[in-house]
């Protein structure tokens, strides 16, 4: 049996960094949580691992894998802290980034703003070349002109270059020439070409995605190299993997080459955890809810599967407004993320009303009660004053919260300006953030064809279990589940995620005119590329390939994805593709048009390795009596009675399987606190999960 029996999941959030250590031989799980270090996230990683080493001596040398999720990439784009980037594009297409789709996301707002391109116009240069839509060269690229354009970018002090030429997804020859020129003239310059990043039709999305990749590539490469070095320095020889936005994990080399694929790396882990629990407990409809210090992430999971969408937006200038952000065309788990966390700032708006979020105080300085210099009252301050949090048991007693400072902050900045009683101001902060999350959740669930009144809610994150009961009541959910170690539970998703990589290739051709031998060749090329990518993860054995095609009616502006179960496309019949398309299209839109011709647009492959099994440990069996789990009583606010009432406080680590009790209850563990109202029964299952009927 191998000595390398440990896997470590590490999730860096905006406020806290979470750790989960899994012993594959025993199934034992250990956890840790520490404040994120925004100036250098790897500091928190090393600090957290060293703290765990004190509890489990020698585990670092026995690490088989370190699986990492990070918000580094998305933060760099939102805060505009990426590299000084240049763009080389076809003559006449310099302004694609600003033209976009020429769609106004707010048609009746004449003052609506659009996101500023990541590359200023002066750094966007052109080359006089042209390739037809079928891949034929209309105007050859002049290598001398390419060298001159590269020289100009070097003189401008460019650190990274994006290359995106018209129709290069059909013929990448010119992009490859420019890449070769850059490597010869400036070997240290970072390069991203669209054929490698996104060989897919639609010029704006392809350019925007390639530019985003180039913009964060130097930063991501440096960070991942530094993290790898720090892990080696403390004695780890385990492989480092990174969580992809699509829900798989990949090698650090692939993540460094395509950082645009890990933009939603951090938020994805909680969804994968929820997906695992949905399958484990055979729950047909589950709503995963992960609330941390900065944001709340949610996803509807149906049939144990979370949806994956081919495109999303980052850096929206108007939160919740589709079309107001930068388009990114890579596979991403279909989750909803809003600025609602424990650090969300409460303030009085210009209209004289209470506003909570989306701004957050983050880890530094944090809410007022952290005592780290924060001056703006936030959600955690309100939760503390409502009696939901124990000022002496935050993070298991590692942090003492300043209750009086929080009281002064809310009194001076919220209660007095609004001229309302202090308790009303405090409850208003807690209730408003729940209302904000519920409104966004209802929209998300409705868009996916779900029903909140039949969806079981599962809560993760440091703040998730504190707010889950209130959120579930507003949604009308019938049941709430809180896993053990919920405060870092999202990091468990790292252990159930497969090593995977998604590939796409555009080739527009009418179904009736398609050469299926040629299509099979395209699929084989992508599968070979996928196998090569997975080799970086350490193996190419047992690779599974899932094929699909994007099909649309001729002239239509959007596609419908059709799974292709056959391993050889030559065996597929034209009428089979058409039948599958009509079935899926009718299911989505209510009708289809059998007499209208259809065409292929994109060919897709997902390459993956088998998931490594996660064996959840059973909870400790009954030792002593139920009374041993009761820590005492605490006055806390009841949203039903609109007053402070005595809540029974429980030590979660002493609640045994089979225990049943009633609210009002405060159930404390080191990384989070579960709040349950007086109208809900609670049961503990064999794995230590809390099941609350609402």
C-alpha positions in Angstrom: 0.0 0.0 0.0 1.3 3.4 -1.0 2.6 5.8 1.8 0.9 8.6 -0.1 -2.6 8.3 1.4 -3.6 11.9 1.8 -5.4 14.3 -0.5 -5.7 18.0 0.4 -8.4 20.4 -0.9 -7.7 24.1 -0.6 -10.2 26.7 -1.5 -9.2 30.4 -1.4 -12.1 32.7 -1.0 -12.4 36.4 -0.7 -12.4 36.3 3.1 -11.3 32.8 4.3 -9.2 30.0 2.9 -10.6 26.6 3.5 -8.8 23.3 3.9 -10.0 19.7 3.9 -7.6 16.8 4.4 -8.8 13.3 3.4 -7.1 10.1 4.4 -8.0 7.7 1.5 -7.1 4.6 3.6 -9.3 5.4 6.6 -11.8 7.8 5.2 -11.0 10.3 8.0 -11.5 13.9 7.2 -9.8 16.9 8.9 -10.5 20.5 8.3 -9.0 24.0 8.8 -9.9 27.6 8.0 -7.8 30.7 8.1 -8.0 34.3 6.9 -7.1 34.8 3.2 -4.0 36.9 2.5 -5.0 39.1 -0.4 -1.5 40.4 -1.0 -0.2 36.9 -1.6 -2.8 34.1 -1.4 -0.1 31.4 -1.1 0.8 32.8 2.3 -2.6 31.6 3.6 -2.1 28.3 1.9 1.2 27.7 3.7 -0.1 29.0 7.0 -3.2 26.7 6.9 -1.1 23.6 5.9 1.4 24.2 8.7 -1.5 24.5 11.2 -2.9 21.2 10.0 0.6 19.6 10.3 0.5 20.4 14.1 -2.7 18.3 14.4 -1.5 15.5 11.9 2.3 15.4 12.1 3.9 14.0 8.9 1.0 14.2 6.6 2.7 16.7 4.2 5.2 14.1 3.1 2.3 11.7 2.5 0.3 14.0 0.2 -0.7 12.3 -3.0 -2.6 15.3 -4.4 -3.2 18.9 -3.6 -6.4 20.2 -5.3 -6.8 23.9 -5.4 -9.6 26.4 -6.2 -8.8 30.1 -6.5 -10.5 33.4 -7.2 -7.2 34.9 -8.4 -8.2 35.0 -12.0 -11.6 36.5 -11.7 -10.4 39.1 -9.2 -7.6 40.1 -11.5 -10.1 40.8 -14.3 -12.7 42.6 -12.1 -10.0 44.7 -10.4 -8.1 45.2 -13.7 -4.8 44.0 -12.2 -3.7 41.8 -15.1 -0.7 42.1 -17.4 -0.2 45.0 -19.9 -1.7 43.2 -22.9 -1.6 43.7 -26.7 -3.9 42.3 -29.4 -2.9 41.4 -33.0 -6.0 41.0 -35.2 -7.0 41.1 -38.9 -7.1 44.5 -40.6 -10.5 46.1 -40.0 -11.3 44.2 -36.8 -9.4 46.3 -34.2 -12.5 47.5 -32.5 -14.4 44.1 -32.1 -13.8 44.3 -28.3 -15.8 47.5 -28.1 -18.4 46.8 -30.7 -19.3 43.5 -29.1 -22.7 42.3 -30.2 -24.1 45.8 -30.6 -26.9 44.9 -28.1 -28.0 47.3 -25.4 -28.5 45.4 -22.2 -30.7 48.3 -20.9 -32.5 49.7 -24.0 -34.4 52.4 -22.1 -31.4 53.7 -20.1 -29.6 56.2 -22.3 -26.8 56.5 -19.6 -26.1 52.7 -19.5 -22.4 51.9 -19.4 -20.5 49.0 -21.0 -17.4 47.3 -19.6 -14.1 48.8 -20.6 -12.1 46.5 -22.8 -9.1 44.8 -21.1 -6.9 46.1 -23.9 -6.9 49.9 -24.7 -7.2 50.7 -28.4 -3.6 51.9 -28.7 -2.4 48.4 -27.9 -4.6 46.7 -30.5 -2.7 46.4 -33.8 -3.7 44.9 -37.2 -2.1 42.7 -39.9 -3.4 42.8 -43.5 -4.4 39.1 -44.0 -7.7 37.3 -44.6 -9.0 33.7 -44.5 -12.4 32.8 -45.9 -15.1 31.2 -43.7 -14.2 27.8 -45.3 -10.6 28.1 -44.3 -9.2 29.1 -47.7 -6.5 31.8 -47.7 -7.9 34.9 -49.4 -4.9 37.2 -48.6 -1.6 35.6 -47.3 0.0 37.0 -44.2 3.2 39.0 -44.8 5.8 37.6 -42.3 7.6 41.0 -42.4 4.5 42.9 -41.4 4.0 40.4 -38.6 7.5 41.0 -37.3 6.9 44.8 -37.5 3.7 44.6 -35.5 5.4 42.4 -32.9 8.3 44.9 -32.7 5.8 47.8 -32.0 4.2 45.9 -29.2 7.6 45.1 -27.6 8.5 48.8 -27.8 5.1 49.6 -26.0 6.2 47.5 -23.1 3.6 44.8 -23.6 3.8 41.8 -21.3 1.4 39.5 -23.0 -0.1 39.2 -26.5 -3.4 37.9 -27.7 -3.7 36.8 -31.4 -7.1 36.6 -32.9 -7.5 36.5 -36.7 -10.7 36.2 -38.7 -11.8 32.5 -39.3 -8.7 31.1 -37.7 -10.8 28.3 -36.2 -11.1 26.9 -39.7 -7.4 27.5 -40.6 -4.9 28.5 -37.9 -1.9 28.9 -40.2 -1.6 32.7 -39.9 -2.0 32.6 -36.1 0.7 30.0 -35.8 3.1 32.1 -37.9 2.6 35.1 -35.7 3.1 32.9 -32.6 6.4 31.7 -34.0 7.4 35.3 -34.8 6.7 36.3 -31.2 8.7 33.4 -29.8 11.7 34.3 -31.9 11.6 38.0 -31.3 10.6 38.0 -27.7 10.9 34.5 -26.1 9.8 35.7 -22.7 6.6 37.3 -23.9 3.4 35.5 -23.0 1.3 34.5 -26.0 -2.3 33.3 -26.4 -3.7 32.5 -29.8 -7.4 32.0 -30.3 -7.0 28.7 -32.2 -5.6 27.2 -29.0 -7.8 29.1 -26.5 -11.1 28.9 -28.3 -11.3 27.6 -31.9 -15.0 28.5 -32.1 -17.2 30.6 -34.3 -18.4 34.1 -33.2 -15.7 36.8 -33.5 -16.5 38.9 -30.4 -16.7 36.0 -28.0 -13.6 34.4 -29.4 -11.6 37.7 -29.2 -12.9 38.5 -25.7 -12.0 35.1 -24.4 -8.6 35.0 -25.9 -7.8 38.5 -24.6 -9.0 37.5 -21.1 -6.7 34.5 -21.2 -3.7 36.6 -22.3 -4.5 39.3 -19.7 -4.3 36.9 -16.7 -1.8 34.4 -18.1 1.5 36.0 -16.7 -0.1 36.6 -13.3 -1.5 33.0 -13.1 1.7 31.4 -14.2 3.7 33.3 -11.6 1.2 32.4 -8.8 1.0 28.7 -9.7 4.8 28.5 -10.0 5.2 30.1 -6.6 2.6 28.0 -5.0 4.2 24.8 -6.4 7.6 26.0 -5.0 6.1 26.7 -1.6 4.5 23.3 -1.4 7.8 21.6 -2.3 9.6 23.8 0.2 7.4 22.5 3.1 8.0 18.9 2.0 5.1 18.1 -0.3 5.8 15.9 -3.3 2.1 15.4 -4.2 0.8 16.5 -7.6 -0.9 19.9 -7.7 -4.3 20.1 -9.5 -6.5 23.1 -10.2 -10.3 23.2 -10.2 -11.8 24.1 -13.6 -14.9 26.3 -14.0 -16.6 23.3 -15.7 -16.4 21.2 -12.6 -13.4 19.0 -13.5 -9.8 19.3 -12.3 -6.7 19.8 -14.4 -2.9 19.9 -14.1 -1.2 23.0 -13.0 0.5 23.2 -16.4 -2.8 23.3 -18.2 -4.3 25.9 -15.8 -1.2 28.1 -16.4 -1.6 27.8 -20.1 -5.4 28.4 -20.1 -6.2 30.5 -17.0 -9.5 31.6 -18.6 -10.7 28.1 -17.8 -10.3 28.6 -14.0 -12.1 32.0 -13.7 -14.9 30.3 -11.6 -12.5 27.8 -10.0 -13.4 28.7 -6.4 -17.2 28.8 -6.5 -17.4 25.6 -8.5 -16.3 23.3 -5.6 -19.5 23.8 -3.6 -21.6 22.9 -6.5 -19.7 19.7 -7.0 -20.1 18.9 -3.3 -23.9 19.4 -3.7 -23.9 17.3 -6.8 -22.2 14.5 -4.8 -24.8 14.7 -2.0 -27.6 14.8 -4.4 -26.5 11.4 -5.8 -25.6 10.0 -2.4 -29.1 10.7 -1.0 -31.0 10.3 -4.3 -32.5 13.8 -4.1 -34.2 14.7 -7.4 -34.0 18.4 -6.9 -31.5 20.1 -4.7 -30.5 23.8 -4.3 -26.8 24.2 -3.4 -26.2 27.3 -1.3 -22.7 28.4 -0.4 -22.3 31.7 1.5 -18.9 32.8 2.5 -17.4 36.1 3.6 -17.7 37.9 0.3 -20.3 36.3 -2.0 -23.1 33.7 -2.0 -23.0 31.0 -4.7 -26.0 28.9 -5.6 -26.9 26.3 -8.1 -30.0 24.1 -8.9 -29.0 20.5 -9.1 -31.5 18.2 -10.9 -31.2 14.5 -10.9 -27.8 14.7 -9.2 -26.4 16.7 -12.0 -25.4 20.4 -12.1 -25.8 22.1 -15.5 -22.9 23.3 -17.5 -23.3 26.3 -19.8 -20.9 27.3 -22.7 -20.6 31.0 -21.9 -20.8 33.5 -19.0 -19.8 37.1 -18.1 -17.4 38.6 -15.7 -16.9 42.1 -14.5 -20.5 43.3 -15.0 -20.8 47.1 -14.7 -24.4 46.5 -13.6 -24.8 43.5 -11.3 -27.5 41.0 -12.4 -27.8 42.7 -15.8 -27.0 40.2 -18.6 -24.9 41.8 -21.3 -23.2 44.3 -19.1 -20.0 42.2 -18.6 -17.2 40.8 -20.6 -18.2 37.7 -22.5 -16.2 34.5 -21.8 -16.8 31.5 -23.9 -15.6 28.5 -21.9 -17.6 25.7 -20.2 -18.7 26.7 -16.7 -21.0 25.2 -14.1 -24.3 27.0 -14.3 -24.3 28.8 -10.9 -25.6 32.1 -9.6 -23.2 34.3 -7.7 -24.2 37.5 -5.9 -22.4 40.0 -3.6 -23.9 38.7 -0.4 -21.6 37.4 2.3 -20.6 37.7 6.0 -18.5 40.8 5.1 -21.2 42.5 3.0 -21.4 46.1 4.0 -24.6 47.7 5.3 -25.2 51.3 4.7 -28.0 53.9 4.2 -28.6 54.6 0.5 -29.0 58.0 -1.1 -32.7 57.4 -1.0 -32.6 56.9 2.8 -33.2 53.2 2.8 -31.2 50.3 4.1 -28.8 48.7 1.6 -26.7 45.6 2.2 -23.9 44.6 -0.3 -22.7 44.0 -2.9 -19.5 45.7 -1.5 -17.7 43.6 1.0 -15.1 44.4 3.6 -13.4 41.0 2.7 -10.7 39.6 4.9 -8.8 42.8 5.4 -10.0 44.8 7.2 -13.2 42.7 7.5 -16.4 43.5 9.5 -16.1 45.8 12.5 -16.3 42.9 15.0 -13.1 41.4 13.6 -11.2 44.2 15.3 -8.8 44.6 12.3 -9.6 48.2 11.5 -12.9 47.7 9.7 -15.2 50.7 10.1 -18.3 49.7 8.0 -21.0 47.5 9.7 -21.7 44.2 7.9 -23.7 41.1 8.0 -21.4 39.3 10.5 -21.8 42.2 12.8 -25.6 41.9 12.7 -25.4 38.1 13.1 -23.3 38.5 16.2 -25.6 41.1 17.7 -28.7 38.9 17.0 -27.2 36.3 19.2 -26.5 33.8 16.4 -22.7 33.9 16.9 -20.7 33.4 20.0 -18.1 36.1 20.3 -15.8 33.7 22.1 -16.2 30.7 19.7 -15.7 32.2 16.3 -13.4 29.9 14.3 -13.6 27.6 17.3 -12.2 30.3 19.5 -9.3 31.3 17.3 -10.8 34.7 16.8 -12.6 36.8 19.4 -15.2 39.1 18.1 -15.7 42.6 19.4 -19.5 42.8 20.1 -19.4 46.3 21.5 -17.6 47.7 18.5 -20.2 46.1 16.2 -23.0 47.6 18.4 -21.6 51.1 18.1 -21.1 50.8 14.4 -24.6 49.7 13.6 -26.1 52.3 16.0 -24.1 55.2 14.6 -24.2 54.3 10.9 -27.6 52.5 10.5 -30.0 52.9 13.3 -29.6 56.7 14.0 -29.5 57.8 10.3 -32.7 55.6 9.6 -34.3 56.8 12.9 -35.3 53.2 13.7 -34.9 51.1 16.9 -31.5 49.5 17.2 -32.9 45.9 17.1 -34.9 46.7 14.0 -31.7 48.0 12.3 -29.8 44.8 13.2 -32.6 42.4 12.1 -33.1 44.5 9.0 -29.5 43.8 7.9 -29.9 40.0 8.4 -33.3 39.8 6.8 -32.5 42.1 3.9 -29.5 40.0 2.8 -31.7 36.9 3.0 -34.3 38.6 0.9 -31.7 39.6 -1.7 -30.5 36.1 -1.9 -34.0 34.6 -2.1 -35.0 36.9 -5.0 -31.9 36.0 -7.0 -32.4 32.3 -6.1 -36.0 32.3 -7.3 -35.0 33.8 -10.6 -32.2 31.2 -11.1 -34.4 28.3 -10.2 -37.2 29.5 -12.5 -34.7 29.9 -15.4 -33.7 26.3 -15.0 -37.3 25.0 -14.9 -37.2 24.2 -11.3 -39.5 24.8 -8.3 -38.1 26.1 -5.0 -41.1 24.5 -3.2 -39.8 21.0 -4.0 -36.1 21.7 -3.9 -34.1 20.5 -0.9 -31.6 23.2 0.2 -28.1 22.2 1.2 -25.9 24.8 3.0 -22.2 25.3 2.8 -19.7 28.1 3.8 -19.0 30.0 7.0 -22.1 32.1 6.7 -24.3 29.6 4.8 -25.7 27.7 7.8 -26.4 30.9 9.7 -28.6 32.2 6.9 -29.9 28.9 5.3 -33.0 28.6 7.6 -34.1 32.1 6.8 -33.4 31.6 3.1 -35.2 28.3 2.9 -38.3 29.8 4.6 -38.4 32.6 2.0 -38.0 30.1 -0.8 -40.7 27.8 0.6 -38.2 24.9 0.5 -39.6 21.7 2.2 -36.2 20.6 3.7 -32.8 21.9 4.7 -29.6 19.8 4.9 -26.4 21.0 6.7 -23.4 18.6 6.2 -20.8 18.1 8.8 -18.0 20.7 8.6 -20.3 22.8 6.5 -18.0 25.9 7.0 -15.5 24.3 4.7 -17.7 21.7 3.1 -17.5 23.1 -0.3 -13.8 22.0 -0.5 -15.0 18.4 -0.4 -16.1 18.9 -4.0 -12.4 18.8 -5.0 -12.3 15.1 -4.0 -15.3 14.1 -6.1 -14.4 16.1 -9.3 -13.0 14.1 -12.2 -9.8 15.0 -14.0 -11.3 16.4 -17.2 -10.9 18.8 -20.1 -13.4 20.2 -22.6 -12.6 20.8 -26.2 -14.5 22.5 -29.0 -14.0 23.0 -32.8 -16.2 25.0 -35.1 -17.0 23.8 -38.6 -20.2 25.0 -40.1 -21.8 22.6 -42.6 -25.4 21.6 -43.5 -26.5 18.3 -42.1 -27.5 16.9 -45.5 -24.1 18.0 -47.1 -21.9 16.9 -44.2 -19.0 14.5 -44.7 -19.2 12.2 -41.7 -15.7 10.8 -42.4 -14.4 14.4 -42.1 -16.4 14.9 -38.9 -15.0 11.7 -37.4 -11.5 13.0 -38.2 -12.3 16.3 -36.3 -13.5 14.2 -33.3 -10.3 12.0 -33.4 -8.1 15.1 -33.5 -9.8 16.6 -30.4 -9.7 13.3 -28.5 -6.0 13.1 -29.2 -5.6 16.6 -27.9 -7.7 15.8 -24.8 -5.6 12.7 -24.1 -2.4 14.7 -24.4 -3.8 17.3 -21.9 -4.8 14.6 -19.4 -1.3 13.0 -19.7 -0.1 16.1 -17.8 -2.3 14.8 -14.9 -0.1 11.7 -14.8 -2.0 9.1 -16.8 -3.8 8.4 -20.0 -5.3 5.1 -18.9 -9.1 4.7 -18.9 -9.8 8.0 -20.5 -13.5 8.5 -21.3 -14.6 10.6 -24.2 -18.0 12.2 -24.4 -19.0 13.6 -27.8 -21.6 16.2 -28.7 -22.5 18.5 -31.5 -24.1 22.0 -31.7 -26.9 22.0 -34.3 -29.2 24.8 -35.4 -31.8 25.6 -38.0 -30.1 27.3 -41.0 -30.1 31.0 -40.4 -30.8 30.7 -36.6 -28.6 32.7 -34.2 -28.3 30.1 -31.5 -27.5 26.4 -31.3 -28.8 23.3 -29.5 -26.4 20.8 -28.1 -27.0 17.1 -29.1 -25.2 14.3 -27.3 -23.5 11.7 -29.6 -23.2 8.4 -27.8 -21.6 6.6 -30.8 -17.8 6.2 -30.5 -17.4 6.4 -34.3 -19.3 9.2 -36.1 -19.3 7.2 -39.4 -21.8 4.9 -37.8 -24.2 7.8 -37.1 -27.0 8.3 -39.6 -28.3 11.6 -40.8 -31.8 10.9 -39.8 -30.6 10.0 -36.2 -29.0 13.4 -35.8 -32.2 15.1 -37.1 -34.4 13.1 -34.8 -32.3 13.8 -31.7 -32.2 17.5 -32.6 -36.0 17.7 -33.0 -36.6 15.8 -29.7 -34.3 18.1 -27.7 -35.5 21.3 -29.4 -39.1 20.4 -28.8 -38.4 19.7 -25.1 -36.7 23.0 -24.7 -39.0 25.3 -26.7 -42.3 23.4 -27.0 -42.3 22.8 -30.8 -39.9 22.1 -33.7 -39.9 22.6 -37.5 -39.3 19.3 -39.2 -39.3 20.8 -42.7 -36.6 23.4 -42.0 -33.0 22.4 -42.8 -30.4 22.2 -40.0 -26.7 22.6 -39.9 -23.7 21.6 -37.7 -21.9 24.5 -36.0 -19.6 23.1 -33.3 -18.2 19.7 -32.4 -17.4 19.1 -28.8 -15.4 16.5 -26.8 -15.1 16.1 -23.0 -12.1 14.0 -22.0 -12.1 12.7 -18.5 -10.6 10.1 -16.2 -12.7 8.1 -13.7 -13.7 9.9 -10.5 -11.8 8.9 -7.4 -14.3 7.6 -4.9 -15.0 9.6 -1.7 -16.0 7.4 1.2 -17.8 9.6 3.7 -16.9 8.6 7.2 -19.8 7.6 9.5 -20.5 9.9 12.5 -19.3 8.9 16.0 -21.9 6.6 17.6 -23.7 7.5 20.7 -21.4 8.2 23.7 -23.1 9.5 26.8 -26.5 11.1 26.8 -28.2 13.7 24.5 -27.8 16.3 27.4 -24.0 16.2 26.9 -24.4 17.9 23.6 -26.3 20.9 25.2 -23.9 23.8 25.9 -26.6 26.0 27.4 -29.1 28.7 26.5 -28.5 31.9 24.6 -30.8 34.8 23.9 -31.1 35.2 20.1 -33.6 36.9 17.8 -36.6 35.1 16.5 -37.9 36.2 13.1 -41.2 34.6 14.0 -41.8 36.3 17.4 -39.8 39.4 16.4 -38.1 39.4 19.7 -35.2 37.8 21.6 -36.0 34.4 22.9 -33.9 31.6 24.5 -32.3 29.3 22.0 -30.7 26.0 23.0 -27.1 25.9 22.1 -25.7 22.5 20.9 -22.1 21.2 20.4 -22.4 19.6 17.0 -19.4 17.3 17.7 -21.5 15.7 20.5 -24.7 15.1 18.4 -24.8 11.4 17.7 -26.6 9.6 14.7 -30.3 9.2 15.4 -30.6 12.2 17.6 -33.8 14.2 17.2 -34.7 17.6 18.7 -36.7 20.8 18.0 -35.8 24.4 17.4 -35.1 27.1 18.3 -31.6 25.8 18.2 -28.1 27.1 17.7 -25.7 24.3 16.6 -22.1 25.3 16.8 -19.0 23.8 15.1 -15.6 25.4 14.7 -16.1 26.8 11.1 -19.8 27.7 11.2 -23.0 27.9 13.2 -26.4 26.5 12.3 -29.4 28.6 13.2 -32.8 26.9 13.3 -36.1 28.6 14.2 -38.6 27.3 16.7 -40.9 25.7 14.1 -38.6 23.1 12.7 -37.7 19.6 13.8 -34.0 18.4 13.4 -32.6 14.9 12.9 -29.0 13.7 12.7 -28.3 10.9 10.2 -25.5 8.2 10.2 -23.1 10.6 8.5 -23.7 13.4 10.9 -25.8 15.5 8.5 -28.5 17.7 10.0 -31.9 17.2 8.3 -34.4 20.0 9.0 -38.0 19.7 8.0 -39.6 23.1 7.2 
